[in-house]
Amino acid sequence: MQLDLVRSLFAIFVVIVSLLRLMSDHEYFRLTAMKKIWGRTRGLLFHFLVNVVLPLLAALYFLCRSITSHGLLSPLSPPF
């Protein structure tokens, strides 16, 4: 359970850092390279999907997995 919780917290951290970098005035070299290769719109979209959406989905997955493995959402079972 703790490992899944740590993974979800790390994925949330990655999402926050990526969003801050994406919304920053200073553009980072990876984003600039993506925009040069695929164009502005597709480069921003690809950067957003890879660096924000995928870690957010991983965070949700690991958070739900950690909650269910702890027994908070599991069905009622006999106490033995």
Residue pairs with C-beta under 8 A, 6 or more apart in sequence:
1 66
1 69
1 70
2 66
4 62
4 63
4 65
4 66
4 69
5 62
5 63
5 66
7 58
7 59
7 62
8 58
8 59
8 60
8 61
8 62
8 63
8 66
9 59
11 55
11 56
11 58
11 59
11 62
12 55
12 56
12 59
14 51
14 55
15 52
15 55
15 56
15 59
18 51
18 52
18 55
19 52
21 28
21 31
21 51
22 31
22 44
22 47
22 48
22 51
22 52
30 47
31 43
31 44
31 47
34 43
34 44
34 46
34 47
35 43
35 44
36 43
37 43
38 46
67 73
68 74
